[in-house]
Amino acid sequence: MRISVKEAEGQLTELVRLANQGEEIVLTQDGQPAVRLEPVTGFIKDPVKRGELIRRLQEEVRRKNLPPGPDAAHSQDFLYDEDGLPK
């Protein structure tokens, strides 16, 4: 289904429902395709299951004894030389 953004404004709930049912929804601007609505997949909605997955992944990282990655303050150091100037 193709529908203009203007027409879709009052129908968003219905368009989301249709997209979740598998229908392709394309929003258009000036007659040209602009955005496609599609269901989000792979997201775990249940907070208990999501927490279990996070714990399982953390345990796997601990078991593999991986070294920690760079901290946020130094994660881009490779872009700069010893004087702090861009390479």
C-alpha positions in Angstrom: 0.0 0.0 0.0 1.3 3.5 -0.9 -0.1 6.4 1.0 0.9 10.0 1.3 2.3 11.3 4.5 -0.6 13.8 4.7 -3.2 11.1 4.3 -1.4 8.8 6.8 -1.5 11.4 9.6 -4.9 10.4 10.8 -4.4 6.7 10.1 -1.2 5.8 11.8 -2.6 3.3 14.2 -4.3 1.4 11.4 -1.2 1.6 9.2 1.0 0.1 12.0 -1.6 -2.7 12.5 -1.4 -3.5 8.8 2.4 -3.4 8.8 2.5 -5.8 11.8 0.2 -8.1 9.8 2.7 -8.2 7.0 1.4 -5.6 4.5 4.0 -3.4 2.9 3.2 0.2 3.8 5.1 2.9 2.0 4.6 6.6 2.9 5.1 9.0 0.0 6.0 12.7 -0.3 5.3 14.6 -3.5 4.4 11.2 -5.0 7.8 9.7 -4.3 8.4 6.8 -1.8 9.9 8.3 1.4 9.5 5.8 4.2 8.5 2.2 4.7 6.7 0.9 7.8 7.7 -2.5 8.9 7.6 -4.5 12.1 10.6 -4.5 14.5 11.9 -8.0 14.8 14.3 -9.5 17.3 13.3 -7.2 20.1 12.5 -9.0 23.3 9.5 -7.2 24.9 9.4 -9.2 28.1 11.7 -7.4 30.6 12.4 -10.7 32.4 13.5 -12.5 29.2 15.5 -9.5 28.1 17.3 -9.4 31.5 18.0 -13.2 31.2 19.5 -12.6 27.7 21.7 -9.8 29.0 23.0 -11.9 31.9 23.7 -14.8 29.7 25.7 -12.7 27.3 27.6 -11.1 30.2 28.4 -14.6 31.5 29.6 -15.7 28.1 32.0 -12.7 27.9 33.3 -13.5 31.4 33.9 -17.2 30.4 35.8 -16.2 27.3 38.0 -13.9 29.5 38.0 -11.2 26.8 40.0 -8.1 27.5 37.9 -5.0 28.1 37.5 -2.6 25.2 38.6 1.0 25.3 36.7 3.3 27.6 34.6 6.0 26.1 37.2 8.7 26.9 39.8 7.0 24.8 37.8 5.1 22.2 38.9 7.5 19.4 42.5 7.9 20.3 43.6 6.1 17.1 42.4 9.1 15.1 45.0 11.5 16.7 48.7 11.7 16.9 50.8 12.0 20.1 50.3 15.8 20.1 46.5 15.4 19.9 46.2 16.5 16.3 44.2 14.6 13.7 46.2 12.1 11.8 
